[in-house]
Amino acid sequence: MKKQIQQGFTLIELMIVVAIIGILAAVAIPAYQDYTAKAQASEGFTLVGGLKTPIAEAMGSAGIAGCVLPPGAVSTGNGVETITVAESGAAAGSCLLLATFKAAGVNTKVQNKKISMVYEPVAGTWTCGSDLNNEVKNKACLGALGT
């Protein structure tokens, strides 16, 4: 009698492998979504942060007239729709940088959200705020959205 050699996998072995892959995917996909949301949010903080020094310098020499977007400044990004610069109502002579995220093509955790940075030239300080969820917000910017 010849002994038959097993070839291939049994149905139960294949079902176990598919179940394990399904469990791993159920954990990995939400983690990946959080990762992309954090990456898109960090783009907004980076773009706004890059404007802090030129605006502070311009306001130091030109006063509130220096509260404008510097020439050649990057004011949009992959996830950021626009960055606007305007005089702030928070304190007289303050300057507001406001980054608005896109409504489509970005993670739902950052869609239509905003990041604000308010410069107060008298004190020489920046105040950061955002309406982003805490899980994607930059830890250095935990304040409320400025005006």
JOHU-V660629 format. One record per run of one state. SS is the DSSP state (a for helix, b for strand, c for the rest). FROM is the first residue (numbers start at 0). TO is the last residue. If there is no record, write none. Layout:
ss->SS from->FROM to->TO
ss->SS from->FROM to->TO
//
This chain:
ss->c from->0 to->9
ss->a from->10 to->65
ss->c from->66 to->78
ss->b from->79 to->86
ss->c from->87 to->93
ss->b from->94 to->100
ss->c from->101 to->112
ss->b from->113 to->119
ss->c from->120 to->123
ss->b from->124 to->129
ss->c from->130 to->141
ss->b from->142 to->142
ss->c from->143 to->146
//
